[in-house]
Amino acid sequence: MKPFKNRNIISIKDFTKEEIMHILNTAKKFKIKVNPILLKHKILASLFFEPSTRTRFSFESAMERLGGSIISLAEAKSSSASKGESVSDSIKIVDKYCDVIAMRHSLEGSARLASEVSNNPILNGGDGANQHPTQTFLDLFSILETQKKLKGLNVALVGDLKYGRTTHSLAYALGMFGARLFFIAPPSLQMPSYVTHDLKKLKAKYSTHTEPERIMPKLDIFYATRIQKERFGDPMEYEKVKDAYIITNKLLTKVKKNFKILHPLPRVNEINYEVDNTPYAYYFEQANNGLFVREALLALVLGKV
């Protein structure tokens, strides 16, 4: 296993199963007990060129809870990016002011580019429709927490699989651990070929579907995603698919006892509010787990655990 100190967190494909489990086990320790001075005198640069609530706040809260400090960019128009400054130049400058950088950017590959010019670790909080590895770690943590295993699970990834960076990263990770994957999406939003190509190399089992009803009794995890309006160039195309899947209690009548619904949030209308009161809803706990996972990642890349 490679050392984690000074390591970049760019793509889930950069990690072995052993390394992923080490991250999850470290997060479990932080969920039990946090060290409020562990990252004292360390500074996180929180650079979010795209909107974010859970990812940005959990990174910043994680740093605060571990005794560190934060310099923050919450929107691109408040930075020199609005003046035309390149990603690489922005990172080269911010790199001088901090010890670790968490970033989100609309440009696919931006986190990898940032890692090539930064002397400090880069933690990718989402680069366009590409990857969202820290979300994947908290998703895996939540699945492991509810199912007590990762291998051999039946997992449905549902909704916007074409643009949904969370599903791209999670599909690969679950494929590594031997989960059986069900991709449920409108034909225009099915999983990209480059993701399924990687799954074939992993010899992962998956199938594509357009309706969830027949699959529900088989599932351990139902991973819902919103149809992302901001990724559509044509508003009419969005209107055609925006309500493709709406989860109601009626859909849950034949699910297994261990069944759980996850969602990276925010939701729009794909999960009816009545579902919140069922024992199957786990998306708010999932979001909370992001705090412990990001505490673990910050501590690991800064060499404190």
C-alpha positions, 0 to 999 in steps of 0.5 A, spaced: 500 500 500 502 506 498 503 512 503 497 516 503 502 523 506 502 528 500 497 523 496 492 526 491 485 524 491 483 525 484 480 518 481 477 512 484 481 508 479 488 511 483 486 506 489 486 499 490 481 495 494 486 495 500 487 502 500 480 504 499 478 499 505 484 503 509 480 509 508 473 507 510 476 504 516 480 510 518 473 514 517 470 509 522 475 511 527 473 518 526 466 517 526 467 514 533 472 519 536 475 526 533 481 529 535 480 537 535 487 538 535 490 533 530 490 538 524 492 544 528 496 550 524 494 546 517 490 550 512 485 548 507 484 552 501 477 550 499 476 552 492 469 551 489 468 554 482 462 550 481 456 550 486 456 546 492 453 545 499 454 538 502 461 537 499 464 544 501 461 544 507 463 537 509 470 539 507 470 545 511 467 542 517 472 536 517 478 541 517 475 545 523 473 539 527 480 537 526 483 544 529 485 546 522 484 553 518 480 554 512 481 559 506 475 559 502 472 560 495 465 559 494 464 561 487 468 563 481 466 570 480 469 572 486 476 570 484 481 571 478 478 566 474 472 571 472 478 575 469 480 569 465 486 566 470 487 559 468 486 553 473 493 552 473 495 559 475 490 559 480 492 553 483 500 555 483 498 561 487 493 558 492 498 553 493 503 558 496 497 559 502 495 553 504 497 545 506 492 542 502 487 544 497 479 541 496 477 543 489 471 543 484 471 545 477 466 544 471 472 542 467 473 535 466 480 533 468 481 540 472 483 536 478 488 532 475 491 538 472 491 541 478 495 536 481 500 536 476 502 544 478 501 543 486 506 542 491 500 540 496 495 534 495 489 536 491 482 533 493 477 532 487 470 535 489 468 533 482 470 535 476 465 536 471 461 530 469 468 526 470 469 523 477 467 525 484 472 520 488 470 523 495 463 522 494 465 515 492 468 513 499 462 516 503 458 512 499 462 506 500 462 507 507 455 508 507 453 501 504 458 498 508 455 501 514 448 498 512 450 492 509 456 490 513 460 488 506 461 490 499 462 484 496 456 480 492 451 486 493 445 487 488 446 495 487 442 499 482 444 506 480 438 510 477 437 516 474 442 520 470 448 515 469 451 519 463 452 526 466 452 523 473 460 523 476 458 520 482 455 514 479 461 513 474 466 513 480 461 508 484 460 503 479 468 502 478 469 502 485 463 497 486 465 493 480 472 492 484 469 489 490 464 484 486 457 487 486 452 486 481 450 492 478 443 494 475 444 501 471 437 504 470 436 510 466 432 513 460 436 510 453 439 517 452 442 517 459 445 510 460 452 509 463 457 512 458 461 506 454 468 508 457 465 506 464 462 500 462 469 498 458 472 499 465 467 494 468 468 489 463 476 489 464 474 488 472 469 482 470 464 486 473 457 484 472 452 489 470 446 490 466 442 496 463 434 497 464 429 503 463 424 501 469 426 499 476 419 495 478 422 488 476 428 489 479 426 492 486 426 485 490 433 483 488 436 489 491 440 491 497 442 498 495 438 503 490 442 509 489 438 514 486 440 521 482 437 527 480 437 528 472 442 534 472 438 540 468 445 544 468 448 538 464 443 539 458 445 543 452 437 543 450 432 544 455 427 540 451 431 534 452 431 535 459 424 536 460 423 529 456 427 526 462 426 530 468 421 526 471 423 519 469 424 516 476 420 518 482 421 513 488 414 513 492 412 508 498 408 504 493 415 502 489 418 499 496 412 494 497 416 488 496 424 490 497 428 486 502 429 488 509 436 490 509 434 495 503 437 502 503 436 508 498 442 512 497 442 519 494 448 524 493 443 530 494 440 535 492 434 531 490 429 535 486 423 530 485 426 523 484 424 521 491 418 523 494 418 526 501 413 520 504 419 515 503 423 519 508 419 516 514 421 509 511 426 505 514 429 504 507 431 512 507 439 513 508 441 519 504 441 524 510 445 519 514 449 518 508 451 526 507 453 526 514 458 520 513 461 525 508 464 529 514 467 523 517 470 520 510 473 527 509 476 528 516 479 521 514 482 523 507 485 530 510 488 527 516 491 521 511 494 526 506 497 531 511 500 525 514 497 525 521 494 518 521 
